[in-house]
């Protein structure tokens, strides 16, 4: 396997997604690729100060039938602790931070739920890949418009197919079944999907989703767009820290059910002085969770009690943004945000000899103003942004936060290569769960804060090997942590320091073969207590190779995940072994039909996702898509 490391450590650089798409490409409409979520100003991924990966339709096609969690876990620098097959909570770790510090967007609407006991982290296994056409991954602090993304941001864009109808099905081992159907006309689209994964004995995940959207140009300078999304998910798996199928004493599974809805109305007006965009969005989520608890063991002789909880969360958001070009020397953008959140938690904890009711309700109002300016002078480009924010929690005082972003880039010669440096500070409020829980909550919690410094070098997008390498340092402080007391309580205590290097590179050869390389090396530590943090591998690396073979196209993916630390109640802490997986997929198109035959984890690499929970292993997957224009 020495050649794996050699491939992974090649010169680093620009997103492999920037290479031209393969010969077999699903019919899609342009998704405004010059506007990535890392800035409120029009920006190409390769020109942004942040390290961005864009996975377009051509990259996602080989993943059809698999889960959002699996797609993200295959990207260097991203770690997901549970796959959909395991039925557990799929939490995303990025740049050393906790999953609650990563914002997940679907069509611009934030999916994070502050009522979660995991600190507003998103369960990626509840999101359907069948409905997704493009994924943007922003590492580090994102735009001033998304200040809560103190570790990074993932933006999922739903499909916007060309006029016509489409349908797809996929089947595979371990109970994999997925179906998707879409219909679109002049300015409108409808889509529905259904996916199941897992054997039901050790884990199961089911996701059903429906999306509808309509767009119309009312005047030559004014367009309106309305969108609706609904998803219903069900998950069953062994509880966190239980030791999984191998070590769990209690064999009953966690049972989680969630229903999420989002509605958005957007208007774009293009007067002579730039562009004005206004959007109202509502996101709501109802959740039910029933856990059998975890028996005592080596790490904790008492274990975790059984619990049941119902949650109801709603967020309304109104945002307006104005963008204006400044001749040929730059761009300026400014905006305002008003947001109202309501959440209710109703549960009970079963200690065996009595049941303790746990109920609370929270409300929060957030007002913010933000601006970004990009200025060019010769070979230099400077960009700065500032967000001023005021939050008010019902029954408590107001929090004020000032969050700056600054980057500087310089083009090297006439080749288009450039280097850049950036600095940012960001913060996020404690979750409703951390503030309001009657047993461990603490209404006096402060904002969690982060500071990122980055230095990067990128070649031109049309270079022989378009590449980008990023050096970063991230400092997280005042993080919410559990203090055993007495009394037990959540406090602002934890700190995390992360330093590392990320690289990406790609090459299209003369025979149309396309090679992509990516990787990340990171050192993460707790500077206060010396605690070894879970799910923070030091090394991740991957290689993609796409081979057009006549009427067929073969996609190969190699991914290495370094060893990482984990802990469970029955076993205590230990290191999970490193593993390397190899996936392959063969596609062929017959008229309007595209057939995909894939073998996931072809070498059947054996390892553990978490202590006692084995990786899924080899699986054959067959997918068929039919497009009618």
C-alpha positions as MATLAB code, in Angstrom:
seq = 'XXXXXXXXXXXXXXXXXXXXXXXXXXXXXXXXXXXXXXXXXXXXXXXXXXXXXXXXXXXXXXXXXXXXXXXXXXXXXXXXXXXXXXXXXXXXXXXXXXXXXXXXXXXXXXXXXXXXXXXXXXXXXXXXXXXXXXXXXXXXXXXXXXXXXXXXXXXXXXXXXXXXXXXXXXXXXXXXXXXXXXXXXXXXXXXXXXXXXXXXXXXXXXXXXXXXXXXXXXXXXXXXXXXXXXXXXXXXXXXXXXXXXXXXXXXXXXXXXXXXXXXXXXXXXXXXXXXXXXXXXXXXXXXXXXXXXXXXXXXXXXXXXXXXXXXXXXXXXXXXXXXXXXXXXXXXXXXXXXXXXXXXXXXXXXXXXXXXXXXXXXXXXXXXXXXXXXXXXXXXXXXXXXXXXXXXXXXXXXXXXXXXXXXXXXXXXXXXXXXXXXXXXXXXXXXXXXXXXXXXXXXXXXXXXXXXXXXXXXXXXXXXXXXXXXXXXXXXXXXXXXXXXXXXXXXXXXXXXXXXXXXXXXXXXXXXXXXXXXXXXXXXXXXXXXXXXXXXXXXXXXXXXXXXXXXXXXXXXXXXXXXXXXXXXXXXXXXXXXXXXXXXXXXXXXXXXXXXXXXXXXXXXXXXXXXXXXXXXXXXXXXXXXXXX';
ca = [
       0.000    0.000    0.000;
       2.979    2.322   -0.208;
       1.705    3.565   -3.563;
      -1.442    4.839   -1.830;
       0.591    7.242    0.277;
       2.589    8.289   -2.782;
      -0.580    9.189   -4.656;
      -2.071   11.008   -1.675;
       1.015   13.114   -1.035;
       1.293   14.538   -4.553;
       1.311   18.369   -4.872;
      -1.890   19.779   -3.479;
      -4.469   22.101   -4.758;
      -7.696   23.103   -6.360;
     -10.915   21.106   -6.093;
     -11.007   18.053   -8.356;
     -14.618   19.037   -8.925;
     -13.380   21.915  -11.058;
     -12.303   19.517  -13.827;
     -14.738   19.130  -16.751;
     -17.469   16.563  -16.254;
     -17.410   13.025  -17.703;
     -19.025   11.979  -20.942;
     -22.098   10.582  -19.196;
     -23.758   13.532  -17.503;
     -27.355   13.785  -16.261;
     -29.367   16.635  -17.790;
     -29.258   19.546  -15.369;
     -29.669   23.307  -15.260;
     -26.827   25.600  -14.274;
     -26.802   26.156  -10.519;
     -24.977   29.502  -10.600;
     -21.585   27.934   -9.900;
     -19.945   31.355   -9.510;
     -21.927   31.894   -6.304;
     -20.616   29.589   -3.581;
     -21.761   29.828    0.016;
     -18.371   30.986    1.306;
     -19.199   34.621    0.470;
     -22.210   36.834   -0.176;
     -20.263   38.176   -3.185;
     -20.068   36.287   -6.514;
     -17.097   33.966   -6.061;
     -15.733   30.906   -7.844;
     -14.649   28.100   -5.522;
     -11.031   28.314   -6.639;
     -10.857   32.076   -5.965;
     -12.329   32.018   -2.458;
     -10.184   32.602    0.600;
     -11.594   29.471    2.210;
     -10.847   25.892    1.190;
     -13.919   24.762   -0.763;
     -14.885   21.480   -2.395;
     -17.745   21.402   -4.913;
     -19.272   18.018   -5.770;
     -21.353   18.461   -8.900;
     -23.750   16.062  -10.659;
     -20.891   14.333  -12.464;
     -19.223   13.476   -9.136;
     -22.400   12.416   -7.337;
     -23.700   10.154  -10.093;
     -21.491    7.232   -9.027;
     -22.857    7.557   -5.469;
     -26.541    7.134   -6.359;
     -28.199    4.805   -3.878;
     -25.698    5.581   -1.117;
     -26.203    8.081    1.710;
     -25.203   11.715    2.261;
     -23.099   10.536    5.215;
     -21.093    8.168    2.996;
     -20.446   10.839    0.371;
     -19.155   13.326    2.945;
     -17.110   10.724    4.827;
     -15.179   10.015    1.592;
     -13.951   13.636    1.380;
     -10.553   14.341    2.909;
     -10.719   16.183    6.222;
     -14.331   15.154    6.940;
     -15.162   12.429    9.462;
     -18.631   10.884    9.969;
     -18.905    8.498   12.905;
     -21.942    6.417   11.810;
     -23.139    5.304    8.378;
     -26.805    4.843    7.507;
     -26.451    1.049    7.580;
     -25.495    1.177   11.258;
     -28.714    3.058   12.034;
     -26.952    5.417   14.405;
     -26.621    9.194   14.531;
     -24.330   10.274   11.663;
     -22.437   13.290   13.054;
     -19.880   15.241   10.996;
     -16.480   16.274   12.419;
     -14.578   18.999   10.557;
     -11.274   20.706   11.330;
     -11.083   19.262   14.814;
     -14.317   20.794   16.105;
     -17.463   19.091   17.376;
     -20.370   18.248   15.017;
     -22.486   21.049   16.504;
     -20.003   23.564   15.057;
     -20.781   22.613   11.441;
     -23.792   24.217    9.724;
     -25.778   22.073    7.266;
     -27.890   23.884    4.650;
     -30.440   22.505    2.190;
     -31.181   25.072   -0.527;
     -29.957   27.802    1.783;
     -32.092   26.730    4.776;
     -30.222   25.707    7.916;
     -31.022   22.185    9.186;
     -29.415   22.457   12.650;
     -31.844   21.902   15.528;
     -30.779   23.450   18.885;
     -33.074   21.089   20.828;
     -30.752   18.168   20.071;
     -28.855   16.706   23.007;
     -25.851   16.701   20.646;
     -25.692   20.486   20.655;
     -27.560   21.218   17.398;
     -25.522   18.744   15.328;
     -27.335   17.383   12.261;
     -27.860   13.654   11.777;
     -26.634   13.237    8.197;
     -28.400    9.885    7.943;
     -31.746   11.719    7.939;
     -30.898   13.514    4.660;
     -31.678   11.940    1.295;
     -28.952   11.959   -1.374;
     -31.502   11.089   -4.080;
     -32.799   14.672   -3.954;
     -29.330   16.301   -4.103;
     -27.624   17.624   -7.245;
     -24.672   19.589   -5.845;
     -22.774   19.705   -2.550;
     -20.534   22.557   -1.402;
     -18.116   21.966    1.479;
     -16.589   25.064    3.096;
     -13.804   24.354    5.577;
     -13.231   26.912    8.307;
     -15.387   29.926    9.091;
     -17.896   30.511    6.299;
     -19.474   33.754    5.095;
     -20.543   36.528    7.455;
     -24.059   35.474    6.466;
     -23.545   32.108    8.231;
     -21.658   33.056   11.373;
     -22.659   29.953   13.376;
     -20.511   27.802   11.061;
     -17.473   28.201   13.290;
     -15.812   25.021   11.941;
     -17.308   24.830    8.465;
     -20.410   24.526    6.362;
     -21.999   21.964    4.037;
     -24.579   23.216    1.528;
     -26.807   20.642   -0.212;
     -28.575   21.850   -3.367;
     -31.607   19.865   -4.476;
     -32.026   18.817   -8.101;
     -33.202   21.346  -10.663;
     -33.671   19.120  -13.688;
     -34.292   20.302  -17.217;
     -37.879   20.154  -18.471;
     -39.197   16.620  -18.547;
     -39.498   13.611  -16.271;
     -36.954   11.381  -14.569;
     -37.056    8.256  -12.444;
     -34.380    6.167  -10.770;
     -34.129    3.057   -8.629;
     -31.218    1.434   -6.803;
     -30.835   -1.847   -4.942;
     -27.956   -3.405   -3.036;
     -26.933   -5.645   -0.184;
     -27.890   -5.141    3.473;
     -31.395   -4.005    2.582;
     -30.454   -1.051    0.360;
     -33.480    0.207   -1.589;
     -33.902    3.660   -3.087;
     -36.395    5.253   -5.455;
     -36.651    8.732   -6.924;
     -39.031   10.413   -9.358;
     -39.052   13.957  -10.684;
     -41.169   16.051  -13.013;
     -40.468   19.595  -14.172;
     -41.827   22.117  -16.622;
     -41.413   25.774  -17.434;
     -40.087   27.159  -14.158;
     -41.485   24.488  -11.807;
     -40.354   21.106  -10.470;
     -41.651   18.258   -8.307;
     -39.576   15.421   -6.857;
     -40.081   12.561   -4.412;
     -37.615    9.997   -3.052;
     -37.555    7.030   -0.703;
     -34.478    5.249    0.676;
     -33.931    2.353    3.085;
     -30.683    0.874    4.339;
     -29.703   -1.676    6.985;
     -30.684   -5.197    7.972;
     -33.047   -4.081   10.776;
     -31.315   -6.345   13.301;
     -28.193   -4.264   13.980;
     -29.357   -1.044   12.372;
     -31.835    0.519    9.959;
     -32.350    3.922    8.351;
     -35.295    5.024    6.217;
     -35.712    8.465    4.621;
     -38.604    9.761    2.540;
     -38.502   13.227    0.988;
     -40.616   15.472   -1.216;
     -39.577   18.733   -2.876;
     -41.464   21.286   -4.938;
     -40.258   24.561   -6.408;
     -41.438   27.235   -8.800;
     -39.661   30.201  -10.320;
     -41.010   33.022  -12.473;
     -39.684   36.218  -13.969;
     -42.356   38.788  -13.136;
     -40.528   41.725  -14.752;
     -37.330   41.895  -16.790;
     -35.447   42.836  -13.621;
     -37.518   40.919  -11.041;
     -37.775   37.161  -10.460;
     -39.579   35.193   -7.740;
     -38.905   31.694   -6.465;
     -40.877   29.571   -4.000;
     -39.748   26.205   -2.650;
     -41.093   23.560   -0.281;
     -39.333   20.554    1.182;
     -40.461   17.732    3.449;
     -38.605   14.744    4.843;
     -39.590   11.909    7.136;
     -36.837    9.770    8.624;
     -36.694    6.728   10.867;
     -33.563    5.291   12.438;
     -32.844    2.307   14.661;
     -29.410    1.469   16.019;
     -27.394    0.704   19.115;
     -27.073    3.773   21.384;
     -23.934    5.900   21.396;
     -21.297    4.621   23.859;
     -23.087    1.256   24.176;
     -20.329   -0.797   22.523;
     -22.471   -1.608   19.495;
     -23.525   -5.126   18.432;
     -20.307   -6.621   19.782;
     -20.191   -5.272   23.347;
     -23.619   -3.831   24.249;
     -25.179   -5.460   27.315;
     -28.668   -4.156   26.604;
     -29.678   -5.434   23.160;
     -32.627   -3.131   22.536;
     -32.051   -0.485   19.848;
     -32.479    3.266   19.889;
     -35.576    4.345   17.959;
     -35.580    7.834   16.373;
     -38.220    9.414   14.149;
     -38.131   12.943   12.720;
     -40.271   15.025   10.376;
     -38.746   18.176    8.886;
     -40.380   20.844    6.710;
     -38.991   23.927    5.046;
     -40.648   26.668    3.025;
     -38.869   29.575    1.364;
     -39.891   32.584   -0.724;
     -37.182   34.476   -2.562;
     -37.210   37.626   -4.694;
     -34.338   38.913   -6.827;
     -34.408   42.423   -8.187;
     -31.686   43.660  -10.538;
     -31.785   47.453  -10.748;
     -29.037   49.474  -12.385;
     -27.152   49.747   -9.063;
     -26.613   46.004   -8.533;
     -28.783   43.186   -7.217;
     -31.178   43.020   -4.271;
     -32.205   39.659   -2.882;
     -34.812   39.127   -0.165;
     -35.788   35.772    1.289;
     -38.134   34.464    3.936;
     -37.663   30.893    5.123;
     -39.318   28.691    7.720;
     -37.796   25.474    9.004;
     -39.586   23.163   11.449;
     -38.654   19.799   12.888;
     -40.569   17.380   15.089;
     -38.600   14.559   16.649;
     -39.286   11.474   18.745;
     -36.523    9.524   20.442;
     -36.729    6.404   22.586;
     -33.488    4.992   23.994;
     -33.113    1.883   26.198;
     -30.066    3.367   27.901;
     -26.630    1.822   28.361;
     -25.613   -0.629   31.085;
     -22.684    0.229   33.337;
     -19.186   -0.869   32.414;
     -15.483   -0.124   32.520;
     -15.781    3.593   31.783;
     -18.871    4.274   33.879;
     -20.170    1.766   36.458;
     -23.613    3.387   36.452;
     -24.209    3.712   32.727;
     -26.914    5.786   31.078;
     -30.613    5.599   32.009;
     -33.362    4.950   29.490;
     -35.031    8.050   28.123;
     -37.813    9.122   25.812;
     -38.262   12.606   24.380;
     -40.407   14.545   21.938;
     -39.141   17.810   20.447;
     -40.809   20.541   18.417;
     -38.649   23.259   16.850;
     -39.452   26.118   14.471;
     -37.342   28.889   12.978;
     -38.485   31.854   10.861;
     -35.835   33.846    9.058;
     -36.039   37.014    6.978;
     -32.884   38.137    5.187;
     -32.187   40.874    2.635;
     -28.914   41.340    0.758;
     -27.721   44.025   -1.644;
     -24.757   43.426   -3.964;
     -23.128   45.997   -6.225;
     -20.115   45.820   -8.567;
     -17.586   48.627   -8.125;
     -16.571   49.097  -11.723;
     -13.712   46.755  -12.538;
     -12.016   47.075   -9.163;
     -14.282   45.074   -6.888;
     -17.678   44.296   -5.417;
     -19.606   45.296   -2.325;
     -22.404   43.503   -0.520;
     -24.433   44.230    2.606;
     -27.380   42.633    4.310;
     -29.628   42.367    7.350;
     -31.161   39.373    9.102;
     -34.058   38.903   11.503;
     -34.597   35.440   12.950;
     -37.028   34.003   15.509;
     -36.696   30.519   17.003;
     -39.099   28.531   19.182;
     -38.415   25.147   20.732;
     -40.171   22.774   23.117;
     -38.701   19.643   24.711;
     -40.849   17.103   26.577;
     -39.277   13.920   27.887;
     -38.731   11.547   30.752;
     -35.713    9.754   32.195;
     -36.251    6.236   33.565;
     -33.958    5.482   36.511;
     -35.635    2.123   37.137;
     -37.170    2.935   40.507;
     -38.737    6.214   39.311;
     -39.210    8.307   36.183;
     -38.122   11.944   36.135;
     -40.024   14.289   33.809;
     -37.850   16.649   31.765;
     -39.590   19.529   29.998;
     -38.606   23.015   28.940;
     -39.334   25.617   26.253;
     -37.039   28.248   24.734;
     -37.365   31.266   22.450;
     -34.616   33.238   20.753;
     -34.522   36.338   18.543;
     -31.479   37.210   16.458;
     -30.852   40.459   14.569;
     -27.743   40.958   12.488;
     -26.210   43.319    9.952;
     -23.299   42.257    7.767;
     -21.188   43.526    4.880;
     -18.380   42.316    2.620;
     -16.051   44.258    0.335;
     -13.697   42.901   -2.325;
     -11.096   45.266   -3.811;
      -8.578   44.568   -6.582;
      -5.421   46.516   -7.313;
      -2.974   45.140   -9.835;
      -2.111   41.573   -8.819;
      -3.570   42.025   -5.307;
      -7.106   41.228   -4.123;
      -8.272   42.104   -0.627;
     -11.599   41.046    0.870;
     -13.036   41.894    4.249;
     -16.306   41.261    5.990;
     -17.935   42.136    9.293;
     -21.048   40.880   11.045;
     -22.649   42.634   14.024;
     -25.145   40.457   15.833;
     -27.518   40.753   18.761;
     -29.289   37.736   20.284;
     -32.007   37.710   22.924;
     -33.140   34.581   24.710;
     -36.557   34.839   26.379;
     -36.118   35.388   30.112;
     -32.421   36.216   29.751;
     -30.290   39.130   28.663;
     -28.925   39.947   25.216;
     -25.642   38.776   23.701;
     -23.683   40.950   21.285;
     -21.070   39.588   18.909;
     -18.753   41.168   16.342;
     -17.369   38.723   13.791;
     -14.732   39.769   11.210;
     -13.361   37.965    8.145;
     -10.311   39.202    6.244;
      -8.379   37.717    3.319;
      -5.575   38.856    1.025;
      -4.541   37.246   -2.271;
      -1.816   37.921   -4.810;
      -1.642   36.589   -8.341;
       1.734   35.130   -9.299;
       2.736   36.199  -12.803;
       0.355   35.787  -15.726;
      -0.342   32.094  -15.190;
      -3.362   32.599  -12.943;
      -1.694   30.981   -9.942;
      -2.095   32.823   -6.654;
      -1.370   32.634   -2.969;
      -3.502   33.968   -0.147;
      -3.899   34.378    3.584;
      -7.063   34.744    5.638;
      -8.160   35.362    9.212;
     -11.594   35.083   10.789;
     -13.355   35.119   14.120;
     -16.798   33.648   14.657;
     -19.126   32.546   17.432;
     -22.303   30.604   18.027;
     -24.787   30.628   20.914;
     -25.274   27.600   23.184;
     -28.036   25.249   22.112;
     -31.509   25.354   23.625;
     -30.762   21.979   25.206;
     -27.628   23.309   26.939;
     -29.402   26.433   28.203;
     -32.794   25.074   29.198;
     -32.475   21.436   30.269;
     -33.774   21.368   33.876;
     -31.201   18.805   35.103;
     -27.929   19.749   33.386;
     -28.744   23.001   31.565;
     -27.072   26.272   32.447;
     -28.788   29.570   31.481;
     -25.530   31.426   32.163;
     -23.597   29.817   29.317;
     -21.607   32.169   27.079;
     -21.046   32.115   23.319;
     -18.741   29.426   21.901;
     -15.958   31.084   19.901;
     -13.530   30.188   17.116;
     -10.569   31.755   15.354;
      -9.168   30.517   12.022;
      -5.911   31.397   10.239;
      -5.169   30.047    6.760;
      -2.426   30.276    4.169;
      -2.928   28.756    0.697;
      -1.343   28.454   -2.725;
      -3.363   27.577   -5.840;
      -2.374   27.055   -9.462;
      -4.526   28.268  -12.346;
      -7.653   26.271  -13.086;
      -6.361   25.388  -16.578;
      -2.907   24.276  -15.397;
      -1.658   20.798  -16.291;
      -2.176   19.820  -12.628;
      -4.659   22.330  -11.144;
      -3.774   22.207   -7.466;
      -4.329   23.876   -4.130;
      -2.644   23.442   -0.746;
      -3.910   25.031    2.485;
      -2.183   25.397    5.838;
      -4.591   26.153    8.672;
      -4.751   26.741   12.393;
      -8.053   26.724   14.296;
      -8.640   27.696   17.925;
     -11.955   26.943   19.615;
     -12.657   28.234   23.113;
     -15.471   28.520   25.652;
     -16.914   25.295   24.253;
     -19.788   23.755   26.194;
     -18.637   20.758   28.232;
     -20.165   18.533   30.929;
     -19.059   19.020   34.533;
     -19.931   16.097   36.808;
     -20.404   18.462   39.757;
     -22.082   18.191   42.138;
     -24.370   19.352   40.803;
     -23.812   18.020   37.253;
     -24.021   20.892   34.811;
     -22.971   22.053   31.346;
     -20.275   24.751   31.501;
     -18.066   26.841   29.159;
     -14.809   25.021   29.723;
     -13.520   23.020   26.778;
     -10.884   24.222   24.326;
      -9.663   22.634   21.102;
      -6.612   23.468   19.008;
      -6.308   22.102   15.463;
      -3.432   22.610   13.019;
      -2.992   20.935    9.685;
      -2.592   20.911    5.928;
      -5.197   20.123    3.236;
      -4.492   19.430   -0.419;
      -6.331   18.774   -3.657;
      -5.114   18.226   -7.208;
      -6.381   16.879  -10.518;
      -5.394   16.126  -14.089;
      -7.270   15.439  -17.333;
      -5.079   13.368  -19.613;
      -5.072   13.383  -23.409;
      -7.067   10.136  -23.556;
      -9.753   11.799  -21.376;
      -8.746    9.878  -18.252;
      -9.278   12.077  -15.213;
      -7.367   11.755  -11.952;
      -8.108   13.549   -8.699;
      -6.134   13.539   -5.447;
      -7.081   14.967   -2.062;
      -5.916   14.663    1.502;
      -5.681   16.214    4.951;
      -3.215   15.886    7.799;
      -4.293   17.365   11.112;
      -3.134   17.491   14.713;
      -5.945   18.095   17.215;
      -5.446   18.498   20.946;
      -7.055   19.723   24.133;
      -4.593   22.319   25.526;
      -6.160   22.272   29.004;
      -6.670   18.704   30.092;
      -4.709   16.683   27.575;
      -7.834   14.633   26.805;
      -7.664   12.558   23.622;
     -10.568   13.706   21.432;
     -12.754   11.163   19.661;
     -13.114   10.763   15.883;
     -10.190   13.015   14.947;
      -7.966   10.993   12.596;
      -4.566   12.519   11.916;
      -4.436   11.485    8.230;
      -7.076   11.138    5.513;
      -6.281   10.818    1.818;
      -7.992    9.746   -1.378;
      -7.629    9.297   -5.117;
     -10.305    9.303   -7.865;
      -9.769    7.924  -11.367;
     -12.395    8.166  -14.126;
     -11.839    6.098  -17.273;
     -14.027    6.498  -20.396;
     -14.120    3.028  -22.029;
     -16.050    3.336  -25.258;
     -19.727    3.406  -24.332;
     -18.878    2.813  -20.671;
     -17.335    4.914  -17.942;
     -15.435    3.373  -15.041;
     -14.996    5.310  -11.778;
     -12.469    4.202   -9.154;
     -12.153    5.688   -5.667;
      -9.473    4.923   -3.087;
      -9.850    6.375    0.417;
      -7.574    6.066    3.433;
      -8.822    6.864    6.946;
      -6.210    7.040    9.672;
      -6.600    5.577   13.114;
      -8.843    7.503   15.512;
      -9.735    7.339   19.171;
     -13.116    6.189   20.463;
     -14.664    5.283   23.802;
     -17.591    3.215   25.018;
     -19.005    2.511   28.452;
     -18.396   -1.291   28.452;
     -14.823   -1.097   27.068;
     -13.432    2.314   27.969;
     -11.281    4.136   25.418;
      -9.137    2.639   22.653;
      -7.837    3.395   19.184;
      -9.653    2.202   16.074;
      -7.335    0.842   13.396;
      -6.667    2.727   10.172;
      -8.372    1.419    7.067;
      -8.260    1.847    3.293;
     -11.323    1.258    1.123;
     -11.614    0.865   -2.646;
     -14.867    1.552   -4.534;
     -15.582    1.060   -8.204;
     -18.554    1.919  -10.404;
     -19.281    1.195  -14.068;
     -21.823    3.280  -16.001;
     -23.362    2.959  -19.419;
     -25.975    5.039  -21.168;
     -28.575    3.644  -23.571;
     -30.576    6.524  -24.983;
     -32.555    8.022  -22.081;
     -31.467    5.274  -19.660;
     -28.268    5.137  -17.579;
     -27.257    1.932  -15.789;
     -24.799    1.940  -12.881;
     -23.172   -1.204  -11.484;
     -21.000   -0.533   -8.432;
     -19.000   -2.478   -5.900;
     -18.544   -0.561   -2.657;
     -15.518   -1.473   -0.518;
     -14.406   -3.960   -3.185;
     -11.494   -5.274   -1.092;
     -13.828   -5.877    1.877;
     -11.638   -3.866    4.261;
     -12.518   -4.769    7.810;
     -12.611   -2.181   10.552;
     -14.867   -0.416   13.045;
     -16.961    2.719   12.570;
     -17.231    2.948   16.345;
     -16.239    0.560   19.111;
     -18.156   -2.673   18.537;
     -19.771   -1.488   15.284;
     -18.122   -2.964   12.194;
     -17.778   -1.054    8.940;
     -20.371   -2.094    6.341;
     -17.962   -4.116    4.171;
     -18.318   -5.154    0.535;
     -21.643   -4.453   -1.179;
     -22.892   -4.762   -4.742;
     -25.109   -1.891   -5.888;
     -27.212   -1.572   -9.043;
     -28.900    1.686  -10.099;
     -31.014    2.655  -13.098;
     -31.993    6.192  -14.115;
     -34.429    7.115  -16.880;
     -34.655   10.656  -18.248;
     -37.323   11.917  -20.622;
     -36.904   15.389  -22.112;
];
